[in-house]
Amino acid sequence: MIEGIDFYFNEDGLMVFTEAYHRKRGTCCKNKCRHCPWGYGRKKGSVPGVPTSVKSDKGDG
């Protein structure tokens, strides 16, 4: 692992894995990682590149 590419240390001194590291790993660990490329743990529609539904099932009228 290479610091600055695969991980960095945050302001609390904790190691944070980057999106590049997660992509190299190849699977989601389901720990709600800050840079998860699969968007695990985020609200639907908040992940760039992942389409949201066109229209909600709850009718507007």
C-alpha positions in Angstrom: 0.0 0.0 0.0 1.2 3.5 -0.9 0.4 6.5 1.3 -1.4 9.2 -0.7 -2.7 6.7 -3.2 -4.2 3.8 -1.3 -4.7 5.6 2.0 -4.1 8.8 4.0 -4.3 9.8 7.6 -7.2 12.1 8.6 -7.1 14.9 11.2 -7.6 12.4 14.0 -4.6 10.3 12.9 -6.8 7.5 11.6 -5.9 5.7 8.4 -8.6 6.2 5.7 -8.6 4.0 2.5 -9.1 5.8 -0.8 -11.4 4.9 -3.6 -8.4 3.6 -5.5 -7.6 1.2 -2.7 -11.2 -0.1 -2.6 -11.3 -0.6 -6.4 -8.0 -2.6 -6.3 -9.5 -4.7 -3.5 -12.5 -5.4 -5.8 -15.3 -5.9 -3.3 -17.3 -3.9 -0.8 -16.6 -4.7 2.9 -19.9 -3.1 3.9 -18.3 -1.0 6.6 -19.7 2.3 5.2 -16.2 3.5 4.2 -15.8 7.2 3.4 -14.6 6.6 -0.1 -16.6 3.5 -1.0 -17.0 3.4 -4.8 -20.0 1.2 -4.5 -21.9 3.7 -2.3 -22.6 1.3 0.6 -24.2 3.2 3.5 -25.1 6.3 1.5 -28.5 7.5 0.7 -29.8 6.4 -2.7 -29.1 8.9 -5.4 -26.1 10.4 -3.6 -23.4 8.4 -5.5 -22.2 10.0 -8.7 -22.6 7.8 -11.7 -25.3 5.7 -10.2 -28.7 6.4 -11.8 -31.6 7.2 -9.6 -35.2 6.3 -10.4 -36.8 8.6 -13.0 -40.1 9.0 -11.1 -41.1 8.1 -7.5 -43.9 5.6 -7.0 -45.6 8.2 -4.7 -47.8 10.1 -7.1 -47.5 13.9 -7.3 -51.0 14.3 -8.8 
